[in-house]
Amino acid sequence: MHPLGSRVHEELLEDYPALAKAHAPESIDWDEAVRIVGEILGSEHLGRQALEAHRARGLGLEGHRALSS
C-alpha cells in the first residue's frame, strides 16, 4: 500500500473528514480497518459488517488486502 500524497490527503480532509482523520501512512490490520470503516459508517459493528460483506463477495479484494495486510 502506498501512502497518500499530501494533495490527496487535503482533498479527503475537505470532503471526507472522518476518513482523513483516520488516515495512516502505513499498512493497517483488520481491526484498524474495521475501526476506520466503522467511524465513517457510525459504529464498529457496521464497519465489520461492511468489510465482511465485501470480503464474502470478493468485492474490493485489492483494497481489502491493502487495508488489512
TIVEX-290349 format. One line per 8 residues: number of its first residue (from 0); their letters; for each residue z, x, y of N, C-alpha, C, O, CB. Coordinates in steps of 0.05 Angstrom, whole numbers. Glycine has a CB too. Layout:
<recs>
NUM = A = Z,X,Y,Z,X,Y,Z,X,Y,Z,X,Y,Z,X,Y | ...
</recs>
This chain:
<recs>
0 = MHPLGSRV = 0,17,-23,0,0,0,0,18,25,16,36,27,24,-19,0 | -18,12,43,-19,28,68,-3,15,89,-2,-10,92,-49,31,77 | 11,31,106,26,19,128,7,5,148,-16,13,151,43,41,142 | 18,-14,161,3,-28,182,1,-10,207,20,4,214,15,-55,189 | -22,-11,219,-25,4,244,-9,-10,266,-2,-33,263,-55,6,252 | -4,4,288,12,-8,310,-1,-32,322,12,-51,329,17,13,331 | -28,-32,323,-42,-56,335,-39,-80,317,-34,-102,327,-72,-50,338 | -41,-76,291,-37,-99,272,-9,-109,274,-4,-133,275,-43,-90,243
8 = HEELLEDY = 11,-91,276,39,-99,278,43,-115,304,58,-135,303,57,-75,277 | 31,-107,326,33,-122,351,22,-150,348,33,-169,359,19,-106,373 | -1,-152,334,-13,-179,331,5,-196,313,8,-220,319,-41,-176,318 | 17,-185,293,35,-200,276,59,-209,293,67,-232,291,45,-183,252 | 70,-192,309,93,-198,326,87,-222,344,103,-240,348,101,-174,343 | 62,-222,355,55,-244,373,51,-271,358,61,-291,367,29,-237,387 | 37,-270,335,30,-295,321,50,-302,299,53,-326,294,3,-292,310 | 62,-283,286,80,-288,264,105,-271,266,108,-251,252,65,-281,237
16 = PALAKAHA = 123,-278,285,146,-261,290,164,-256,265,175,-234,263,163,-273,311 | 167,-276,248,184,-272,224,171,-250,206,186,-234,194,187,-298,208 | 145,-251,203,132,-231,186,133,-203,199,138,-183,185,102,-239,181 | 129,-202,225,131,-176,239,159,-165,237,162,-141,233,123,-179,268 | 179,-182,239,207,-173,237,213,-162,209,228,-143,206,226,-196,243 | 200,-174,189,205,-166,161,188,-142,153,193,-130,132,199,-189,142 | 169,-134,169,150,-113,162,165,-87,156,184,-79,170,131,-108,185 | 158,-75,134,168,-48,127,144,-30,121,126,-39,107,188,-50,102
24 = PESIDWDE = 144,-6,130,121,12,126,118,22,98,97,33,91,123,35,145 | 138,19,81,137,28,53,134,5,34,137,-18,42,162,45,47 | 129,11,9,127,-9,-12,154,-23,-15,175,-11,-10,117,3,-39 | 154,-48,-25,179,-62,-29,180,-73,-57,159,-74,-71,181,-86,-8 | 204,-80,-66,207,-91,-93,204,-122,-92,201,-134,-71,234,-83,-105 | 206,-134,-116,203,-163,-119,224,-178,-102,217,-197,-88,207,-171,-148 | 249,-170,-102,270,-184,-87,264,-183,-57,269,-203,-44,297,-171,-93 | 255,-161,-48,248,-159,-19,224,-176,-12,223,-188,9,243,-129,-11
32 = AVRIVGEI = 204,-178,-30,181,-195,-26,191,-224,-25,181,-239,-8,160,-192,-48 | 209,-232,-43,220,-259,-43,234,-264,-16,231,-286,-4,239,-263,-66 | 250,-245,-7,265,-248,18,245,-252,42,250,-270,59,283,-224,23 | 224,-236,43,205,-238,65,190,-264,65,189,-278,85,185,-215,64 | 179,-272,42,165,-297,40,184,-320,45,177,-340,58,151,-300,12 | 209,-318,35,229,-339,39,236,-342,68,240,-364,78,254,-332,24 | 237,-320,83,242,-321,112,220,-337,126,226,-352,145,245,-293,124 | 196,-332,118,173,-346,130,173,-376,123,168,-393,139,147,-333,122
40 = LGSEHLGR = 179,-382,97,178,-409,88,204,-425,93,204,-450,91,172,-410,58 | 226,-411,99,250,-425,105,273,-422,86,296,-428,93,245,-454,107 | 268,-411,62,290,-405,43,280,-386,21,257,-385,15,301,-432,30 | 299,-371,10,292,-353,-12,282,-369,-36,264,-360,-50,316,-336,-20 | 293,-393,-40,284,-409,-63,254,-415,-60,239,-413,-79,300,-436,-64 | 245,-423,-36,217,-429,-32,200,-404,-33,178,-405,-44,213,-442,-4 | 211,-382,-24,196,-356,-26,192,-349,-55,170,-340,-62,212,-334,-12 | 212,-351,-72,210,-345,-100,190,-363,-113,173,-354,-129,237,-347,-114
48 = QALEAHRA = 191,-389,-107,173,-408,-119,144,-402,-111,126,-402,-128,179,-437,-110 | 139,-395,-86,112,-389,-77,101,-364,-91,79,-364,-100,112,-385,-47 | 118,-343,-92,108,-318,-105,104,-322,-135,85,-312,-147,128,-296,-100 | 122,-337,-148,119,-342,-177,94,-359,-182,80,-355,-202,143,-356,-188 | 89,-379,-165,65,-395,-168,39,-378,-165,20,-381,-180,65,-419,-148 | 39,-361,-145,16,-343,-142,13,-325,-166,-10,-322,-175,20,-326,-116 | 34,-314,-176,32,-296,-199,23,-311,-223,6,-301,-238,59,-282,-204 | 33,-335,-228,26,-351,-252,-4,-358,-251,-16,-361,-273,43,-376,-253
56 = RGLGLEGH = -15,-362,-228,-43,-370,-226,-62,-346,-223,-86,-349,-222,-47,-388,-202 | -50,-322,-221,-67,-298,-218,-78,-295,-190,-96,-279,-185,-89,-298,-237 | -68,-311,-171,-78,-310,-143,-65,-287,-128,-41,-282,-132,-72,-337,-129 | -80,-274,-112,-69,-253,-96,-57,-230,-112,-37,-218,-103,-48,-264,-78 | -68,-224,-135,-56,-204,-152,-54,-177,-138,-34,-164,-141,-73,-201,-178 | -74,-169,-124,-73,-144,-109,-51,-145,-88,-37,-125,-84,-100,-137,-96 | -50,-167,-74,-28,-169,-53,-1,-169,-66,18,-157,-55,-32,-195,-37 | 2,-183,-89,27,-184,-103,35,-155,-112,58,-147,-109,26,-203,-127
64 = RALSS = 15,-141,-123,21,-114,-131,29,-97,-108,48,-80,-110,-5,-101,-145 | 16,-100,-85,23,-85,-62,51,-91,-52,66,-74,-43,3,-90,-39 | 59,-117,-54,86,-125,-45,107,-116,-64,130,-109,-56,87,-154,-42 | 102,-116,-90,123,-112,-110,122,-85,-124,137,-81,-143,123,-134,-130 | 104,-67,-116,102,-41,-130,122,-21,-119,123,2,-128,74,-30,-129
</recs>
